[in-house]
Amino acid sequence: MIEIWGHRGARGLFPENTLQGIGAALALGIVGVEIDVALTADAIAVLSHDPDLPTDDGVTLISRLRADELARLPAGATIPRLDAALALGGRFLIELKTYPDRPTDTASPATMAETAAAAVDRAQAAGRVRIESFDWRGPRHLRRTRPDLALAWLTRGETERDARLWWDGPTPADFGGSVPRAVAAESSGGTGDTTWAPEHVTLTRGRVEEARALGLRVLAWTVNEAADILRLMSWGVDGVITDRPDIALAAITPDPAR
C-alpha cells in the first residue's frame, strides 16, 4: 500500500509545522509527517518552512534570533522546537532548510544537519526519521558522518535546472540526463535505503520505473488531488507527501459498498 505523509504536518487541515497540527495529522492514521527545520542563532532547531518571519518592522531571519527572542515574537510564539515535535512520537521526514543561493540566510548545511541529528539522538528517534533537503550538502554530510540515519534527496524543476548549485557539483547531464541515476549515485555508504523525493509534477511513469529499477524508493510531493494520487500509485511510487491526508486516505481506501 502506498505511504501517506502529511506535508508540514498536514497544512491543508491544521496549522503547519505546529505541535497541534502534527499531533492531529498523526492521529489520522497516516504513516508520518514531513516537517521543516530552521536553526536559531543559538543553534536550536525549530520548525519553520521559511528562513524569516514577519515582525512589526518587516521581516527578520530566524538565524539572527536566539530561541528566547524568537519565542517572544508574535509570529514566533507557535514555532516549536524539533525536540518537542519528535517527542510526540510517530515517523518524520525532516527537511533541512538551507539555501545555496542565499548562504547567509541560514546556518551552514553541515551545522544544520548535525544539530538536527543531535535532536534525533536526544529523542532516541533514529529509527523513525528520514532527513532530506533540496540542498544536497546536508544529507551528504550525514551520509558521511551518520550512516545510521535514513536520508532522502529532494528535487524539483528548479533544482534540476540549477543542479550544480543545489547538488553541489553534479548535474543530470553527468548521468545521461537522468535524475534517478544522480540520486542513486548518492547511495554509497549510509543505510543503503536511498529515497528520491521529487516534485510530483516532474514525474513520469518512465522516471518512476527507472528509479525503481535502480533500487530507489520514491516519495512524491506535494500531491493533493485524488486522481494524481491514484495515478502515482499505479506507476509504483512508494508514497506521497500531501497537504490533505484525508483526501489521500479516502482515495486509497477500498469502498466496502462496491
C-alpha positions in Angstrom: 0.0 0.0 0.0 1.2 3.5 -0.8 2.5 5.5 2.1 0.7 8.8 3.0 2.8 11.5 4.6 1.4 14.8 5.9 3.1 17.9 4.4 4.3 20.4 7.0 2.2 18.3 9.4 -0.9 18.5 7.3 -1.2 22.1 6.3 -4.4 21.7 4.4 -6.1 20.7 7.6 -4.2 22.1 10.5 -1.7 24.9 11.3 1.6 24.0 9.5 4.7 22.9 11.4 3.0 23.2 14.8 2.7 20.6 17.6 -1.1 20.8 17.3 -1.1 20.2 13.6 1.5 17.3 13.8 -0.4 15.6 16.6 -3.7 15.9 14.7 -2.2 14.7 11.5 -0.6 11.6 13.1 -4.0 10.8 14.7 -5.4 10.3 11.2 -3.5 7.1 10.9 -1.1 8.2 8.2 2.5 6.8 8.0 4.0 10.1 9.3 4.6 13.7 8.7 7.0 16.0 6.9 8.4 19.0 8.8 10.8 21.8 8.0 13.7 22.8 10.2 15.5 26.1 10.7 18.2 27.0 13.2 18.3 29.9 15.6 21.3 32.0 16.4 22.0 29.9 19.5 21.8 26.6 17.5 18.3 25.5 18.5 16.5 23.5 15.8 12.9 24.8 15.3 10.1 24.1 12.9 9.7 26.7 10.1 9.3 26.4 6.3 10.7 29.9 5.7 14.1 31.3 6.9 12.5 34.5 8.1 9.3 35.6 9.7 7.3 38.9 10.0 7.9 41.4 12.7 6.5 44.9 13.4 9.4 46.3 11.4 9.2 44.0 8.4 10.9 40.6 8.5 13.8 39.1 10.3 15.8 35.9 9.8 15.4 33.1 12.3 19.1 32.5 12.1 19.7 36.0 13.6 17.4 35.4 16.7 18.1 33.4 19.8 15.4 30.9 20.7 14.1 33.0 23.6 13.9 36.1 21.2 12.0 34.0 18.7 9.5 32.9 21.3 8.7 36.4 22.3 7.7 37.5 18.8 4.0 37.1 17.9 4.9 35.1 14.7 7.4 33.0 16.7 5.2 32.1 19.6 3.7 29.0 17.9 7.0 27.8 16.4 8.0 24.6 18.3 11.4 23.1 18.8 12.3 20.0 16.9 12.8 18.2 20.2 9.2 18.8 21.1 7.9 17.6 17.8 9.9 14.4 18.0 8.5 13.8 21.5 5.1 13.4 20.0 6.1 10.0 18.6 5.4 8.9 15.1 7.6 9.0 12.0 9.1 12.1 10.5 10.6 13.4 7.3 12.8 16.2 8.4 13.6 18.8 5.8 16.8 20.8 6.4 16.0 24.3 5.1 19.3 25.7 3.7 19.7 27.7 0.5 22.9 27.7 -1.6 21.6 30.7 -3.4 21.2 32.6 -0.1 24.0 31.1 2.0 24.0 33.9 4.7 20.3 33.4 5.5 20.8 30.2 7.5 23.3 28.1 9.3 25.6 26.0 7.1 24.3 22.7 5.8 26.7 20.7 8.0 25.7 22.7 11.1 22.0 22.3 10.3 22.4 18.6 9.7 24.4 18.0 12.9 22.0 20.0 15.0 19.0 18.1 13.7 20.8 14.8 14.2 21.6 15.7 17.8 17.9 16.4 18.4 17.0 13.0 16.9 19.6 11.4 19.2 18.1 13.1 22.3 14.7 11.8 21.3 16.1 8.3 20.6 14.3 8.6 17.3 16.9 7.5 14.7 14.7 4.6 13.6 11.7 6.7 12.9 13.1 9.7 10.9 14.4 10.4 7.5 16.4 13.6 6.8 16.1 15.3 3.5 17.0 18.5 1.7 17.0 20.2 -1.7 20.4 21.4 -0.8 22.2 18.0 -1.0 25.2 19.2 1.1 23.2 18.5 4.3 22.2 14.9 3.6 25.6 14.2 2.0 27.3 15.4 5.2 25.1 13.0 7.2 25.8 10.1 4.8 29.5 10.5 5.7 29.1 11.2 9.4 25.9 9.4 10.4 25.5 6.3 8.2 22.8 5.0 10.6 20.4 7.8 9.6 18.0 7.3 6.7 18.1 10.1 4.1 16.1 11.4 1.1 17.2 13.6 -1.8 14.6 16.3 -2.7 14.3 17.6 -6.2 12.0 20.0 -8.1 12.2 21.5 -11.5 14.2 24.5 -10.4 16.9 22.4 -8.6 17.2 20.1 -11.5 17.8 23.0 -13.8 20.3 24.6 -11.3 21.7 21.3 -10.1 25.3 22.3 -10.0 24.3 24.8 -7.3 21.8 22.7 -5.3 23.6 19.4 -5.6 27.0 21.0 -5.0 28.7 19.8 -8.2 26.9 17.0 -10.1 24.2 17.7 -12.7 21.7 15.4 -14.5 24.0 15.7 -17.6 26.7 13.8 -15.7 24.2 10.9 -15.6 22.9 10.9 -19.2 20.2 13.4 -18.2 18.8 11.1 -15.5 17.8 12.5 -12.1 17.1 9.0 -10.7 20.7 8.0 -11.6 22.0 11.1 -9.9 20.1 10.2 -6.7 21.3 6.6 -6.9 24.9 7.8 -7.1 24.4 9.3 -3.6 23.6 5.9 -2.1 27.2 4.9 -1.4 27.6 4.3 2.4 24.7 5.1 4.7 21.8 2.8 5.4 21.6 1.6 1.8 17.9 2.8 1.7 18.1 5.5 -0.8 14.9 7.6 -1.2 14.2 10.1 -4.0 11.6 12.8 -3.1 10.7 14.5 -6.4 8.1 17.2 -7.1 5.2 15.2 -8.4 4.7 17.3 -11.5 8.2 16.4 -12.7 7.4 12.7 -12.6 6.6 10.4 -15.5 5.9 6.7 -15.5 9.3 6.2 -17.1 11.1 8.1 -14.4 9.4 6.1 -11.7 10.2 2.8 -13.5 13.8 3.9 -13.8 14.0 4.9 -10.2 12.6 1.6 -9.1 14.9 -0.4 -11.3 17.8 1.5 -9.6 16.5 0.4 -6.2 15.3 3.8 -5.2 12.2 4.5 -3.0 10.1 7.3 -4.5 8.2 9.8 -2.3 6.4 12.3 -4.4 5.4 15.8 -3.1 3.0 17.7 -2.8 0.1 15.6 -4.1 -3.3 16.9 -3.1 -5.7 15.6 -5.7 -7.2 12.1 -5.5 -6.7 11.4 -9.3 -3.0 12.3 -9.0 -2.5 10.1 -6.0 -4.1 7.1 -7.8 -2.1 7.7 -10.9 1.2 7.8 -9.0 0.2 4.7 -7.1 -0.5 2.9 -10.4 3.0 4.0 -11.5 4.5 2.4 -8.4 5.6 5.3 -6.2 6.2 4.3 -2.6 4.5 7.3 -1.0 3.1 10.7 -1.4 3.5 13.8 0.7 0.3 15.8 0.9 -1.4 18.8 2.4 -4.7 16.8 2.6 -4.0 13.3 4.0 -7.8 12.9 4.5 -8.3 13.1 0.7 -5.3 10.7 0.2 -6.6 8.2 2.7 -10.1 8.2 1.1 -8.6 7.8 -2.4 -6.6 4.6 -1.5 -9.1 3.0 0.9 -11.3 0.4 -0.8 -15.0 1.2 -0.8 -16.7 -1.7 1.0 -20.0 -0.9 -0.7 -18.6 -1.8 -4.1 
